[in-house]
Amino acid sequence: MDDLITRREAMKKGLLLSGSLALACTGGWPGQALSEAWAVENKEGFLIEGVGQTPGYSVQELTKKVFDAAGGMKKFVSKGDVVVIKPNISWARTPNLAASTNPEVLEAVITLAFNAGAKKVRIADNTIHNAERCFALTGAGMVAKKTGADLIHPRSSLIRDMKMKGHRLDVWPVFVPLVEADTVINLPVAKVHGLCELTLGMKNWIGGVGGRRNALHQDIHQTIVDLARFFKPTVTLIDAIRIMVKNGPSGGSEADVAVMNRLILSNDPVAGDVSAAGLFNMAPASVGYMVLAEKQGLGTSDLSTLTQKKVTL
């Protein structure tokens, strides 16, 4: 089985033969081959904005409406799929501080994936703070228990060197669960960032790797683009229910937070980030990785070329 997995991964992601997959250590998690969907380019871009404007609205219902406007979760998840969700739960912060993905949004996406027929749903992020504290404080642990999703604990046995073939990153340690799935849903929270202006969808993939991550902050804009090209999620849902407008990316005070009650769903990683930048009154041209990503063919900043919809609740 290990040989088969390695061969398939090598075809899709250029996986090096160093290290051990050690999937048997995950308590009954069988190895999953990479889906052929990874190799398929999006033929039609879309951008869906969800706005919660009624006092006391349901975040989970808004999440469902956003996916319904894109054709429903079944457009992205087929019966029997293994789905991996990549939230931002890297900081041991409570949800009110907007340092992490809103647990209500996370719960809604998991529920939608299971309802679409997913065999397994996994939550995976290589956290910065202690993983157990992150799981507890962000609410991800509670969500996993409630929904039956697998919350993957980051550990060295699940980190393997892979060929990225990026402009800056050639080979780098990758958190394997994020590339072993049929469907990958990127689920970042929208925040400011001291080094690269904003952390949105494309920046969220720094939580998908291991190694000396502080070294990734050198030439960070090209690094972000290399990672976004490598991981290439099925779809990205940007959580902007509460956004961090100061002292990002970790924050620590409610004074750093603005309530926006927004969700942005797109299959174009550039367009999604460009749209979210507007919530911060920031021009995409001022964010280096957005400019580079468009120049290097990851997506478009011209939102008029996409199918756009807006839903409210």
GIMODA-V193959 format. One record per backbone hydrogen bond with DSSP energy under -0.5 kcal/mol. NH is the residue of the N-H (numbers start at 1). CO is the residue of the C=O. Records with the same first field share a line. If there is no record, write none. Layout:
# GIMODA-V193959
NH=CO, CO
This chain:
# GIMODA-V193959
5=1
6=2
7=3
8=4
9=5
10=6
11=7
12=8
13=9
14=9, 10
16=161
25=22
26=23
27=24
28=24
29=23
30=28
35=181
38=35
39=36
40=37
41=39
47=307
48=265
49=309
50=263
51=311
52=261
53=51
55=53
57=54
59=57
62=58
63=59
64=60
65=61
66=62
67=63
68=64
69=65
70=66, 67
71=68
72=67
75=72
76=73
77=73
80=117
81=78
83=81, 120
84=183
85=122
86=185
87=85
88=187
89=87
93=91
95=137
97=94
98=95
101=88
106=102
107=103
108=104
109=105
110=106
111=107
112=108
113=109
114=110
115=111
116=112
117=114
118=113
119=81
120=81
122=83
123=150
124=85, 122
125=152
126=207
127=125
128=90
129=90
134=130
135=131
136=132
137=133
138=134
139=135
141=135
143=139
144=140
145=141
146=142
147=143
148=144
149=144
150=121
151=149
152=123, 150
153=151
154=152
158=155
159=156
160=158, 174
162=172
163=14
164=162, 170
165=170
166=169
170=168
172=162
174=160
175=208
176=158, 174
178=175
179=176
180=176
181=179
182=82
183=82
185=84
186=184, 235
187=86, 185
190=239
191=199
192=244
193=197
194=248
197=193
198=196
199=191
200=198
204=200
205=202
206=203
207=204
208=205
209=206
210=173
213=211
215=212
216=213
217=214
218=215
219=217
220=217
223=219
224=220
225=221
226=222
227=223
228=224
229=225
230=226
231=227
232=228
234=184
235=184
236=266
237=186
238=236, 264
239=188, 237
240=238, 262
243=258
244=190
245=243, 256
246=256
251=247
256=253
257=254
258=243
260=241, 258
261=241
262=240
263=50
264=238
265=48
266=236
267=46
268=46
269=267
272=268
273=269
274=270
275=271
276=272
277=273
278=274, 275
279=276
280=277
281=278
282=277
286=283
287=284
288=286
290=287
291=287
292=288
293=289
294=290
295=291
296=292
297=294
298=293
299=293
303=301
305=302
306=303
307=45
308=306
309=47
311=49
313=51
